[in-house]
Amino acid sequence: MSKTAILEIDGKKYEFPIFKGSENEEAIDIKKLRDLTGMVTLDPGYKNSGSCTSEITFLDGELGILRYRGYAIEDLAENANFLEVSYLLIFGEKPTAVQLDKFENDIRKHTLVNEEMKSILDGFPKTAHPMGILAAMTSALTSFNPKSVDVENEKDMYCAVCKTMGKFLVIATWTFRKNMGYPMNYYDNTKGYVENFMRLMFEIPTEPYKVNQTVIDALDKLFILHADHEQNCSTSTVRMVGSSHAGLFASISAGVSALWGPLHGGANQAVLEMLEEIHNNGGDTDKYLAKAKDKADPFRLMGFGHRVYKNFDPRAKIIKKAANEVLATLGVEDPILEIARKLEKAALEDEYFKARNLYPNVDFYSGIIYRALGIPTDMFTVMFAIGRLPGWIAQWKEMRENKEPIGRPRQIYTGSPLREFK
Ligand code: SDX
């Protein structure tokens, strides 16, 4: 006999089934709530509401667990590469060596971006934020690839996946090249995906690009750690936009815009700006902790806290360790890393943060590595988007394959009653 939930309203009882997931998470299935009671639930920010079932990522915020398709993030970060994890997230199983090789080669077939996209790029001022350019250019890809994806057709879906993985990486780096006034680079089909990212970003016509394998390995790991995170703000946006049957590029473009916000993916840029400000103000971390605790002060400790993790973000642990290793290997002495360590230690000992289960999240240390790799601060959230792309694609594909209904939350009206317009 499956469990049920009983709701009593005005003396009348209503029974709702309880749905249990494969990791024993439970939800009250309220699909019939309004039909039975005439009422809806109210849950701003959906803190208590599940929008869907999904087989892609499992999080346990209390235990600090993150798994992609059942594989622990620690295992994947240690033993897989980014394209392998992208394939796993999108198609559900680890690729064989042949499948992975084919996936990488099929992505290579789609890395040329229509040259006319450059005239769109030229329309942006040099001061434009790379995330704004990326959102616009991703949406513009629809103009050059107007045929919408037939999700029922495996070949068509596979091709759309490879096209998105190929073209998004290139235009992401074009946002940087544009701001620097550099000529646009093209993907080199003799190199790997992550190495191509560094070449696309930094190779200049006047001298050959020197590859640093430590940098490539660190980036590959960072992209894996950012690849998916169940129904976060930007992924929910991608699913919501896709639920109206808008195209994949249009849905990803919406996800880029949602990720840009400083409370979400934009936090990695905000963390570095915060740490630099602390450093420039003499490293007084206590002053900034006090600001973060002061309700009258809108300042928040960026890179701290999480909607789901009420324990350490498992990704933050891995990134913190990687930050130490990468900076040591590259011989980079960054005072900002010292400030971050000092701030983290002070916060973790502070009653305000402990009482609210505020721990470092994925964004707290990632920017320190990006900076050591020579990535400019306003490109940090673009890095997050490149990592999150396979997760967005996987979630969009699952939503469409499951034939989910168009997303349309309800509300409770609290405005003016009927009044005559004279
Ligand atoms: C990402 O959802 C995901 O999975 C996201 C992500 C992903 O992979 O997709 O993990 C990526 O977005 C990570 C989060 C990056 N954002 C930041 O680092 C920005 C700083 N953090 C906060 O703004 C905040 O912690 C959020 C937005 C991340 C979570 O906010 P919640 O869950 O809505 O928490 P809340 O606002 O209800 O805060 C609860 C309490 C409040 O205090 P009280 O009203 O109880 O007194 O904690 C306080 C908040 O004021 N609080 C903070 C704080 N975060 C929460 N106080 C100071 N500094 C902070 N960072």
Residues whose N, C-alpha, C, O or C-beta is under 5 A from the ligand:
A	BS01	SDX	H229 N232 C233 P262 L263 H264 G265 A267 A292 R300 L301 M302 G303 F304 G305 H306 R307 R356 N361 D363
